[in-house]
Amino acid sequence: STHSSSPFFFAGLSRCNNRGWQIIFSDKAIIRRDPHTGRYSFHVQVYDADCSHPLVEAHVRFYAIRRRFSVTGSSVTSPSSMFLQHHNLKFDPMRITNPDDELGAFMFASVPHSVSHHIDAYSPILPPSRRGAYEDGKIHIHSGFVCDSAGLNLREMDSLVGNRAGLQCTVCGETYTTTQNLVRHIRSCQFDEERDNYPIKGSHRELDVASIISDVSKDPMSHQQRNGTFPSMNEAATNGNANSEQWYDDFREYLTTSNIEILCVFEAIEPLFSGTFQSIQSYTIEDISFGGDFAPCMLYGEENTKTRGWWRNLVFNHKNDNIAARVDLDRFHEIIH
């Protein structure tokens, strides 16, 4: 007699497809300001409920979905009498800082993980009114000192940590990672050129550092008066909660008027049948909380094994029966301020 492996094959596929239902996303996403740096970031919490079988190569991606309706575009009426309009649907990738997408954005999903996106000058969810500031507002993005992105999806963080040069000198073309190094270069060249009596026109002596670059954490208003009215990210750290509320209002207005939806794509390999699956969650303005942080939801401590049900012994399978480490799903979706 012959035996067919088809039932086992399709059973494996079914398990891989159903595995995505065990990925839990937080009900709310968070946009918050770091009180130490003044930087803003977007956060989503992710957890694999089947922690007894850890996933292989779990990683995550963010996309900002924007719908652009054309004024001259055509429209159609559906059979259900609903008015439909053609539009352009654009998926803008959002670079992830934690876990770092330069390393593949891999994560250990068997414990709750807060996935974050730094809202910098390249972020697709940064309001247009805030796009003038680069490196937390120290320099204007159109000043000529910021390297052209050439349409690539960049991160300011890569320049800050020295992975790439994000700034350039408009006189000699030397590139630098931070405004601090750029200022040092300009002032050093100015000292040498003044000593050697270089002509001012076309040399570093022509550059006025104070009018180009400003440490807004010390004097935010002087930068605005010299280079327009664009605000900086560090102003929130300087002026406190009042200014961060203004930032939150700008985020709300932009996400609402632009009809932006943020898509979170979780992808991993199911360990038992080695099948790849995806789990997807999206967030609109109604699903975003401004300020706060996810509540701690890990429980650790002694547990009475006599009162613990047989199914908990089977699922958690602790080597030390007196110690319990688990997730409190009642607090997983909670946000504290």
RAURNOR-V385074 format. One line per field, one symbol per residue. phi: phi as a letter, one per 40 degrees, with the letter a starting at -180 (. if undefined). psi: psi as a letter, one per 20 degrees, with the letter a starting at -180 (. if undefined). A space follows every 50 residues. Layout:
phi = ???
psi = ???
This chain:
phi = .bbbcddccccccccccccccccbbccbcbbabcccbgcbabbbbbaccc ccbdcbfcabbbbbcbbbccccccbbbcdcgccbbcacbbbccbcbcacc ccbgfcacccbdbccbbccbccccbcddcbcccbffgcaccbcgcccccf gcccbcdccccgcacbbacccbgcbacbccccccccccccccccccfccc cgbccccbdccbbaccccacccccccbgbccbcccccccgcccccccccc cdccccccfcbbbbbbbabcccbfbcabbbbbbbdcbbbbggaccdbcba icbcccccccccccccfccbccbbbabcccbdccbbb
psi = qqppjghhghhgghgghihhijppqqhqrporpoihijqqqpqppqpohm iinpqplprqqqqoppoopphjqrqrprhjkppqpqrpopoopoqphoqp ihjikqqoiiqppopqppnaiipijpqhijiipqlkjhqphkiiipqpik jqnrphhhhhjjhrpiqqpigijqqrhrhghggggghghhgghhhjlqqg pjrhihpnhhigppnihhmhhhgghhkbjprqhihhhgibhghhhhghhh gggghghilppppoopprpphhjkqprqppqqpahijpporarpqpjppp aqqohhipqhhhhgghlphoiipporpnihihjqpq.
